[in-house]
Amino acid sequence: MFLEDEIDFGADLYSLYFIFLAKLGSLMFYIPEGAGRTFLALYIGYLTLFEVLTVNRSYSEDTYLASKRN
């Protein structure tokens, strides 16, 4: 029976081991997720800047040349 408000887990090896593994497991989950989200954001930015604008430029050149021929 515990009479204290807070239980001291500092001397309990099993709870320290569990806390360490929980923090390590969450770190191993969130780092790849953050890297994936960053890569996805950069890839979407790349597509927006280069691929979409390239297609738009190609369309502008085609319409310009078509109007120039007529």
PyMOL commands that set and color helices and strands:
alter all, ss='L'
color gray80, all
select helices_A, chain A and resi 13-69
alter helices_A, ss='H'
color red, helices_A
deselect
rebuild
show_as cartoon
